[in-house]
């Protein structure tokens, strides 16, 4: 059976955690930052866990991670 290709967009956005989940960055942090408060920008920098409902889709896009 041939090797599966990883979805390259997903590979750049998600990383596997030690317990088998996936971590992700948050959106809304790249531009138009002047109107956002310092607290909001600071909290957007935190990495989060991918929701359990979405983890299956990420797993299919990243078969070897």
C-alpha positions as CSV (number, residue, x, y, z in Angstrom):
1,X,0.0,0.0,0.0
2,X,1.4,3.4,-0.9
3,X,2.4,6.0,1.7
4,X,-0.2,8.6,2.6
5,X,0.6,12.3,2.1
6,X,0.2,14.7,5.0
7,X,-1.9,17.8,4.4
8,X,0.8,20.4,4.3
9,X,-1.4,23.2,5.5
10,X,-2.4,21.2,8.6
11,X,1.2,20.1,9.2
12,X,2.2,23.8,9.6
13,X,-0.7,24.5,12.0
14,X,-0.9,21.5,14.3
15,X,1.6,19.7,16.5
16,X,1.1,16.5,18.4
17,X,1.2,16.6,22.2
18,X,2.8,14.0,24.4
19,X,-0.6,12.6,25.5
20,X,-1.7,12.1,21.9
21,X,-3.8,15.3,21.3
22,X,-3.0,18.2,19.1
23,X,-2.1,21.7,19.9
24,X,-2.9,24.8,17.8
25,X,-2.3,28.5,17.7
26,X,-5.0,31.0,17.7
27,X,-6.2,33.3,15.0
28,X,-6.7,37.1,15.0
29,X,-3.1,37.9,16.0
30,X,-1.5,38.8,12.6
31,X,-2.7,42.3,11.8
32,X,-5.0,45.1,12.8
33,X,-3.5,44.9,16.3
34,X,-3.9,48.6,17.2
35,X,-7.5,48.3,18.1
36,X,-7.1,45.2,20.2
37,X,-6.3,45.6,23.9
38,X,-2.9,44.4,25.3
39,X,-4.8,41.8,27.4
40,X,-6.6,40.4,24.3
41,X,-3.3,40.2,22.3
42,X,-1.5,38.5,25.2
43,X,-4.2,35.9,25.5
44,X,-4.3,35.2,21.8
45,X,-0.6,34.2,22.0
46,X,-1.4,31.2,24.1
47,X,-1.5,27.8,22.4
48,X,-4.7,25.7,22.9
49,X,-5.7,22.1,22.5
50,X,-7.7,21.1,19.5
51,X,-11.3,20.3,20.5
52,X,-12.1,16.6,20.7
53,X,-14.7,17.0,18.0
54,X,-12.1,18.3,15.6
55,X,-9.2,15.9,16.6
56,X,-10.4,13.1,14.3
57,X,-10.2,15.4,11.2
58,X,-6.7,16.6,12.2
59,X,-5.6,13.0,12.7
60,X,-6.7,12.1,9.2
61,X,-4.8,15.0,7.7
62,X,-1.6,14.1,9.6
63,X,-1.4,10.3,9.4
64,X,2.3,10.0,10.6
65,X,2.4,12.6,13.4
